[in-house]
Each structure stands twice: as C-alpha cells, then as structure tokens.
Amino acid sequence: MNELIRQVTEANRMLPQERLAILTWGNVSGISEDRTCVAVKSSGVDYASMTERDITLTDLDGTVLSGGAPSTDLPTHLALYRAFPSVGAVVHIHSTYATMWAQAGKAIPCLGTTHADYFYGEIPCTRELTAEEIGTPADRHYEKNTGKVIVEAFSGRDPSKVPAVLVKSHGPFTWGPDPATAVKTALVLEYIAKMAYLNKTLDQSAPNGISPALLDKHYCRKFGENAYYGQKKSGNTAR
C-alpha cells in the first residue's frame, strides 16, 4: 500500500509540473492490485505542499480507511474502477483545451496520426446530466452520476483503447494501468485537444477524421499482438 500511496502522490505532483492543473484543480487516484483499496488526493490540498500524508485511502464504497477527507470527485473515480476492471488509475483535470471541447459538448475527432498513436478514434463527450442527476446542493449524487454518464458513453467502446473522456460542460478524465501513465495520457489529451482546435480553426471544412486504414496502422503498430513501435519490455511494447 505504501508504494501505491507514493505513486499517487508523485502523479498528483505531476499535474502542475506538466501545466495540467492550477491551484487545486485536479486529482489523481490509484487502485490496489486486489482492487479493494483506492488512494486519492485529499480534498483541497495544494500541490506545492503535498506529501504522502495528504493521500486518503478508501474502500470501493468510499469509506475512508485512513487520511483526511478525500477529493470530492472520488465517487466518479470509484464508478470507473467498478465499471472498467482494466483501469488502475484515474485522473481528473481542467486543462484548457480539453475543457474547451468539453464545455462545447463536442467529441475530439481523430484528425491525425498523433491522435491515432494514443487513442483508437475520437475522444467521446458525455451527454449532459439531467437536473435530477445533478441534484441539489445538499445531496451527494452529482459526482456518482458523473461516473454514470462516463460509463454510459463507453457502451460498446473499449476503455483501454480510448483511455479518456470529456464530461459535457465539465472537463476531462483519463485513466491507465498506473498513476503516472494516466497523467501522461492527460498530457497527450491536452496536446491533441489543442491541435484539433487549431486545425478546425484553420480549416473548418477539413474531414472529421483520418482514414480507417491510417488509424489502424498508427494505433496497432504501438498496441496489440503485432505492435512493433518502441522498445519491448516484458512482452509489452512501450509507448
């Protein structure tokens, strides 16, 4: 458990270092190998002063096992862990360009090979939460229902091939096998969100995606049985 706490602490510190978060606008969590315990940034903690003591441990029901009050986004993280067994870590941020797409309620189309190298197709945007799902200021269902609409958006999709989502009017979530990889995915997401925005600004009539053949080539040369890009470690191809 100490190693999980260390990884989650370091991943949270990466957010401002990579210019993915300001103030306390973001959080990273990770789940234990037996999937019984989640480590998450405590609520409202400043990144500059963060230590391992600022990481809260909970079970999958959100019951605090140790530490302070967890991030208010914890119920969303928990919903993703329950729905996506392959996910080992979750990141939520409000990075500028990815959040712009989320606020517009638009999926990020796969316009080029940089996108295809990391995501197998567009980055989906969820539907808008209903008034009932948002609830009142007093109840605590909003964050759980945010997880619900993310899971809903991935019906028929493989979350390991598209490890990111935009929550309409809110912002992005990314995930991965471990906290550091999930943060790197958030960094790539922000980069391609910026490029897609500028691409659409430059040429609004541009096709809304690359050819299926090019998408397959760039994604599959890095992932899957026939991957050949990068150095191989323990049977897995590095990104």
Residue, then its C-alpha position, 0 to 999 in steps of 0.5 A: m500500500n505504501e508504494l501505491i500511496r507514493q505513486v499517487t502522490e508523485a502523479n498528483r505532483m505531476l499535474p502542475q509540473e506538466r501545466l495540467a492543473i492550477l491551484t487545486w484543480g485536479n486529482v489523481s487516484g490509484i487502485s490496489e492490485d486486489r482492487t479493494c483499496v483506492a488512494v486519492k488526493s485529499s480534498g483541497v490540498d495544494y500541490a506545492s505542499m503535498t506529501e504522502r500524508d495528504i493521500t486518503l485511502t478508501d474502500l470501493d464504497g468510499t469509506v475512508l480507511s485512513g487520511g483526511a477527507p478525500s477529493t470530492d470527485l472520488p465517487t466518479h473515480l470509484a464508478l470507473y474502477r467498478a465499471f472498467p476492471s482494466v483501469g488502475a488509475v484515474v485522473h481528473i483535470h481542467s486543462t484548457y483545451a480539453t475543457m474547451w471541447a468539453q464545455a462545447g459538448k463536442a467529441i475530439p475527432c481523430l484528425g491525425t496520426t498523433h491522435a491515432d498513436y494514443f487513442y483508437g478514434e475520437i475522444p467521446c463527450t458525455r451527454e449532459l446530466t439531467a437536473e435530477e442527476i445533478g441534484t441539489p446542493a445538499d445531496r451527494h449524487y452529482e459526482k456518482n452520476t458523473g461516473k454514470v454518464i462516463v460509463e454510459a458513453f463507453s457502451g460498446r467502446d473499449p476503455s483501454k483503447v480510448p483511455a479518456v473522456l470529456v464530461k459535457s460542460h465539465g472537463p476531462f478524465t483519463w485513466g491507465p494501468d498506473p498513476a503516472t501513465a494516466v497523467k501522461t495520457a492527460l498530457v497527450l489529451e491536452y496536446i491533441a485537444k489543442m491541435a484539433y482546435l487549431n486545425k478546425t480553426l484553420d480549416q473548418s471544412a477539413p474531414n472529421g477524421i483520418s482514414p480507417a486504414l491510417l488509424d489502424k496502422h498508427y494505433c496497432r503498430k504501438f498496441g496489440e499482438n503485432a505492435y512493433y513501435g518502441q522498445k519491448k519490455s516484458g512482452n509489452t511494447a512501450r509507448 
